[in-house]
Amino acid sequence: MFGKREHRKALVITLAALPPQVALPDGHKVPFANLDYAATAPVARAAAEAVEALLPWYGSVHRGAGALSQKTSLEYERARQTIGDFLGCRPGDEVVFTRNTTDAMNLLAHALPPDTLTVTFLGEHHAGLLPWPSVHRLPIPASPESAVASLAEALRAIRARDGAARPVLVAVTAASNVTGEVWPIADLVEQAHRCGARLAVDAAQLAPHRPVDLSSWDADYVAISGHKLYAPFGAGVLAGRADWLDQAPPYLAGGGATRSVDAGAETVTWTDGPARHEAGTPNVFGAVALGAVCAALASSDRADWQDHEARLSARLERRLVGIPGVAVLRSFPAGSDRVGIVSFAVSGEDSGDLATWLSVEHGIGVREGLFCAHPFSRHLLSEAGRRTGRPMPATALRASIGAGTTADDIDRLVAALADRVGTAR
């Protein structure tokens, strides 16, 4: 069903709108510096145009004979194919539409064979940390190599204890939503498969920045969110091997997931394939918008874009570490590969107050908190305090970049922080 397609290369994805002008306390307006892409990316023009084009044809999905239903169903399934190609799906893989990555990982947890043990790291986003019915959690690794070694050791011990027959799933992130650090997915897959385990990838943060390829990784499952990927809220995907998905009870019981229901509703035959887990009327606009963005990204020069983002990230980190009291959070050694996410804390400053001040006084948007990765973020803050010898706040700040981010956005953030810290000291 799925396979690589050739694409004519374009330069870069474009956004549907320029940043709004926001008023500062002195009355003058500045372009809003959005440095919160890791939470939600702006909508791409390709997504907006795809939704606009479908509006006149919007109708019911599947099983409808009318022109509107036929057109809507066609575009919905075309989006599935496009997204499958974008994710490097193999023949026989399924692409199931969900609400987001969290929904996708919970669907996979629901579909696990009985007695499956899931192995994951404490550095995961809660979407990869919490859904599993039976879980073995590994310590936060200090390097990509230690992650691979820790997983290999744990899987050998699990097999020695439980035997070869017990199903095991490894769930890992491809890029941390806290630090942006890129994980060695292919090496982790190799260790998992060596011990007869499967591996699921949370690619929510990697997909906007780098190619995601189930085939080259040889991974078993991957999950993404549309709203991280320049598409609207409410659409995500779980893609991967069909057998566990087709053997599991439907994620939702209802219309579309059934092949037949007897007269007394006592005997139900469920369908196979993605429809088994997509009961009810789906988010057609979300799926079509996500498919359009995947097509646009696949036809763009992502290598040049990756270089541009790397330069902006390096500029941000280099200037942040030059500000007294600022500690950049990291788990892996300095210089490790990362996407455009930099989290940091300022000693002596409440992160929530600082984020509000940046927004109100400077028109800069960053994220504050523990980033739905509480164990990991608290660990990093503790390590930053130990490393710097300074007390750290209870939460952190995160600046994240993407299409539309400029060097001026970075410089405005750094200048504001330097002014604040300089004034406070």
C-alpha positions in Angstrom: 0.0 0.0 0.0 2.7 2.4 1.0 6.0 3.2 -0.7 8.4 6.0 -1.4 7.4 8.5 -4.1 9.5 10.9 -5.9 8.8 14.6 -5.2 9.9 17.8 -6.9 11.8 19.8 -4.3 10.5 23.2 -3.1 12.4 25.5 -0.8 10.4 25.4 2.5 6.9 25.2 3.9 5.2 28.5 4.4 2.7 29.6 7.1 -0.9 30.6 6.5 -0.4 34.0 8.2 2.3 36.3 9.4 2.7 36.8 13.2 0.2 39.2 14.6 1.3 42.6 15.9 1.0 42.9 19.7 0.9 46.0 21.8 3.5 46.6 24.5 2.9 48.7 27.7 4.5 51.8 26.1 1.9 51.7 23.3 3.9 50.7 20.3 3.4 47.4 18.5 5.8 44.6 17.6 5.5 41.4 15.7 4.8 38.6 18.2 7.8 36.4 18.6 6.4 32.9 18.7 9.0 30.6 20.4 6.4 27.9 21.4 6.4 25.7 18.4 7.0 22.5 20.4 3.6 23.0 22.0 1.7 23.9 18.9 3.1 25.0 15.5 1.3 27.7 13.4 -0.9 26.4 10.6 0.8 26.0 7.2 -0.6 27.6 4.1 -0.9 24.1 2.6 -3.2 23.1 5.4 -5.4 26.2 5.1 -5.7 25.8 1.3 -6.6 22.1 1.5 -9.4 22.8 4.0 -10.7 25.7 1.8 -10.6 23.5 -1.3 -12.7 20.8 0.5 -15.3 23.1 1.9 -17.6 23.1 -1.1 -17.4 19.3 -1.2 -17.7 18.7 2.5 -20.0 15.7 3.2 -20.3 12.4 5.1 -17.4 10.0 5.0 -17.7 6.5 3.6 -20.8 4.5 2.6 -22.4 7.6 1.0 -23.5 7.5 -2.7 -23.8 11.2 -3.2 -21.1 13.4 -4.8 -20.2 15.2 -1.6 -19.7 11.9 0.3 -17.7 10.4 -2.5 -15.4 13.5 -2.7 -15.0 13.7 1.0 -14.2 10.0 1.4 -11.7 10.2 -1.5 -9.8 13.1 0.1 -9.9 11.4 3.5 -8.3 8.2 2.1 -5.9 10.2 -0.1 -4.7 11.9 3.1 -4.2 8.5 4.7 -2.0 7.4 1.8 0.0 10.6 1.7 0.7 10.4 5.5 1.7 6.8 5.2 4.2 7.7 2.5 5.5 10.6 4.6 6.0 8.2 7.6 7.8 5.5 5.5 5.0 2.9 6.0 5.6 -0.5 4.5 3.2 -2.7 2.6 0.8 -4.1 5.1 1.2 -1.2 7.6 -1.9 0.6 8.8 -2.4 4.3 9.3 -5.1 5.0 11.9 -6.3 8.5 12.4 -6.4 9.6 16.1 -6.8 13.0 17.8 -3.1 13.4 18.6 0.0 11.5 19.7 -1.3 10.9 23.2 -4.5 9.4 21.7 -2.3 7.3 19.4 -0.2 5.9 22.2 -3.3 5.1 24.2 -4.7 3.3 21.2 -1.6 1.2 21.0 -1.7 0.5 24.7 -5.3 -0.7 24.2 -4.3 -2.9 21.3 -1.4 -4.7 23.1 -1.8 -8.5 23.3 -2.6 -9.8 26.8 0.3 -9.8 29.3 2.4 -7.4 27.1 5.2 -5.7 29.1 6.1 -2.2 27.9 9.6 -0.9 28.5 10.1 2.8 28.4 12.4 5.5 29.9 11.6 8.0 32.7 12.6 10.7 30.3 9.5 10.3 28.2 6.6 12.7 27.6 3.6 11.5 29.6 2.1 10.1 26.4 4.9 7.6 26.3 5.2 7.2 30.0 1.7 6.6 31.4 -0.7 4.6 29.1 0.8 1.1 29.5 -1.1 -1.6 31.5 2.2 -3.3 32.5 5.4 -1.3 32.4 9.1 -1.4 33.2 10.6 2.0 33.4 14.3 2.6 32.8 16.4 5.4 34.3 16.9 8.6 32.4 20.0 8.0 30.2 23.0 10.4 30.2 23.9 9.8 26.5 22.5 8.1 23.4 24.9 5.3 24.0 23.8 4.7 27.6 20.2 4.6 26.4 21.0 1.8 24.0 23.1 -0.1 26.6 20.4 0.3 29.3 17.7 -1.0 27.0 19.8 -4.0 25.9 20.6 -4.9 29.5 16.9 -4.6 30.5 15.6 -6.7 27.6 18.1 -9.4 28.3 17.0 -9.5 31.9 13.3 -9.5 31.0 13.8 -12.4 28.6 15.8 -14.4 31.1 13.1 -13.9 33.7 9.9 -14.1 31.6 11.0 -16.2 28.6 10.8 -15.6 24.9 7.0 -15.9 24.6 5.9 -12.8 26.5 5.1 -9.9 24.2 7.3 -6.9 24.9 6.9 -3.4 23.5 9.6 -0.7 23.8 8.2 2.9 23.7 10.6 5.7 23.1 10.7 9.3 21.9 12.5 10.2 18.7 13.2 13.7 20.0 12.7 15.0 23.5 10.0 17.7 23.9 12.0 19.1 26.8 15.6 19.2 25.5 15.1 18.6 21.7 17.8 15.9 22.0 17.5 13.3 19.2 17.4 9.6 20.3 19.2 6.8 18.4 16.1 5.1 17.1 17.7 2.7 14.7 20.0 1.4 17.4 17.2 1.0 19.9 15.1 -0.8 17.3 18.0 -3.2 16.7 18.3 -4.0 20.4 14.5 -4.5 20.7 14.3 -6.8 17.7 17.3 -8.8 18.9 15.3 -9.7 22.0 12.1 -10.3 20.1 10.5 -7.1 21.2 8.7 -4.4 19.2 9.4 -0.7 19.3 7.0 2.3 19.1 8.3 5.8 18.3 6.8 9.0 19.6 7.7 11.2 16.7 5.6 14.2 17.7 8.7 16.5 18.1 10.9 14.9 15.4 8.5 15.0 12.5 8.3 18.8 12.2 12.1 19.0 11.9 13.5 15.7 10.4 12.3 12.9 8.2 10.4 10.1 9.9 10.9 6.7 8.3 9.5 3.5 9.7 11.2 1.5 6.9 14.7 2.8 7.5 14.4 2.6 11.2 12.7 -0.8 11.0 10.5 0.4 13.8 7.1 -1.2 14.4 4.9 1.8 15.2 5.1 5.6 15.0 2.8 8.3 16.4 2.5 11.9 15.4 0.3 15.0 16.1 -1.0 17.3 13.4 -0.9 20.4 15.6 2.9 19.9 16.1 3.2 19.6 12.3 1.7 22.8 11.0 -1.8 21.4 10.8 -4.9 22.2 12.9 -5.7 20.7 16.3 -7.5 17.4 16.6 -5.8 15.1 14.1 -3.0 12.6 14.8 -1.9 9.2 13.5 -0.8 5.9 14.8 0.9 3.9 12.0 2.6 0.5 11.9 2.1 -3.2 11.9 -1.4 -4.4 11.4 -1.6 -7.7 13.4 -1.9 -6.3 16.9 -4.3 -3.6 15.7 -6.5 -6.1 13.8 -6.6 -8.6 16.7 -7.5 -6.0 19.4 -11.1 -4.9 20.3 -12.0 -1.7 18.7 -10.7 1.4 20.4 -14.2 2.8 20.2 -17.3 0.7 19.7 -19.7 2.2 17.2 -20.6 2.9 13.6 -17.9 2.3 11.0 -16.0 -0.2 13.1 -18.5 -3.0 12.5 -18.9 -5.4 9.6 -22.2 -6.7 11.0 -24.4 -6.6 14.0 -27.2 -9.2 14.6 -30.8 -8.4 15.2 -30.4 -8.5 18.9 -27.1 -6.6 19.0 -25.7 -9.6 20.8 -23.2 -10.7 18.1 -20.9 -8.2 16.5 -18.4 -8.8 13.8 -15.8 -6.0 13.7 -14.0 -4.9 10.6 -10.3 -5.0 10.1 -7.9 -2.2 9.0 -7.9 1.4 10.2 -11.7 1.5 10.3 -11.7 -0.9 13.2 -10.3 1.9 15.5 -12.0 4.9 13.8 -15.6 4.5 14.8 -17.9 7.5 14.4 -17.6 10.4 12.0 -13.9 11.3 11.7 -12.1 14.7 11.7 -12.0 15.0 7.9 -10.6 18.5 7.8 -7.9 17.6 10.3 -6.9 14.5 8.3 -6.9 16.4 4.9 -5.0 19.3 6.4 -2.4 17.0 7.9 -2.0 15.1 4.6 -1.5 18.4 2.8 1.3 19.4 5.2 3.0 16.1 4.9 2.9 16.5 1.1 4.3 20.0 1.4 7.1 18.8 3.7 7.9 15.9 1.5 8.4 18.2 -1.5 10.5 20.7 0.4 14.3 20.9 0.9 14.3 19.6 4.4 18.1 19.4 4.6 18.5 23.2 4.1 15.7 23.8 6.6 17.4 21.5 9.1 20.6 23.5 8.7 18.8 26.8 9.2 17.1 25.5 12.3 20.4 24.2 13.7 22.0 27.6 13.2 19.1 29.3 15.1 19.2 26.7 17.9 22.9 27.1 18.3 22.6 30.9 18.3 19.9 30.6 21.0 21.8 28.2 23.3 25.2 30.0 22.8 23.7 33.3 23.9 21.6 31.9 26.7 24.6 30.3 28.4 26.3 33.7 28.3 23.7 35.2 30.6 24.5 34.9 34.4 22.2 32.6 36.2 20.7 30.9 33.1 21.1 27.2 32.9 20.3 25.3 29.7 18.7 21.9 30.5 20.2 18.8 28.8 20.4 15.1 29.4 22.9 14.2 26.8 26.4 15.7 26.5 26.7 19.3 25.2 26.9 19.2 21.4 24.6 16.2 21.0 22.2 16.3 18.1 19.0 18.2 18.8 16.0 19.7 17.1 14.9 23.3 17.6 14.0 23.1 21.3 16.0 24.7 24.1 14.7 24.5 27.7 16.3 26.6 30.5 15.9 28.0 33.9 17.0 31.2 35.5 18.3 31.0 39.1 16.4 33.3 41.4 13.5 33.8 38.9 10.1 32.2 39.0 9.6 30.7 35.6 5.9 31.5 35.4 6.5 35.2 36.3 9.3 35.4 33.7 7.2 33.9 30.9 4.4 36.4 31.7 6.8 39.3 31.7 8.3 38.2 28.4 4.9 38.1 26.8 3.5 41.3 28.3 6.6 43.5 28.2 8.3 42.2 25.1 5.7 40.3 22.9 7.6 37.0 23.2 5.9 33.7 23.7 7.7 30.8 25.4 6.4 27.8 27.3 6.7 27.5 31.1 6.2 24.4 33.2 7.3 20.8 33.3 6.2 20.2 29.7 4.1 17.0 30.4 7.3 15.3 31.3 7.4 15.9 35.0 9.9 13.2 36.1 12.3 14.2 33.3 12.0 18.0 33.8 12.4 17.8 37.6 15.5 15.6 37.1 17.0 18.1 34.7 16.3 21.1 37.0 18.0 19.2 39.8 21.0 18.4 37.7 21.2 22.0 36.5 21.3 23.1 40.2 24.0 20.6 41.0 26.0 21.5 37.9 25.9 25.3 38.4 25.8 25.4 42.2 22.8 27.7 42.1 19.2 27.1 43.3 16.8 26.4 40.4 13.1 27.3 40.2 10.4 24.6 40.4 9.6 24.8 36.7 11.5 25.7 33.5 11.1 27.8 30.4 11.2 26.4 26.9 11.9 28.2 23.6 11.2 26.2 20.5 11.5 27.2 16.8 10.3 26.2 13.4 9.2 27.6 10.1 8.9 31.4 10.4 11.3 31.7 13.3 13.9 34.4 12.6 17.3 35.4 14.2 15.5 38.6 15.4 13.1 36.4 17.4 16.1 34.7 19.1 17.9 38.0 19.7 14.8 39.7 21.2 14.4 36.8 23.7 18.1 36.9 24.7 18.2 40.7 25.0 15.1 40.7 27.2 16.5 38.0 29.5 19.8 39.7 29.7 18.1 43.0 30.6 16.0 41.3 33.3 18.9 39.4 34.9 21.1 42.5 34.7 18.5 44.6 36.4 17.8 42.0 39.1 21.5 41.4 40.0 
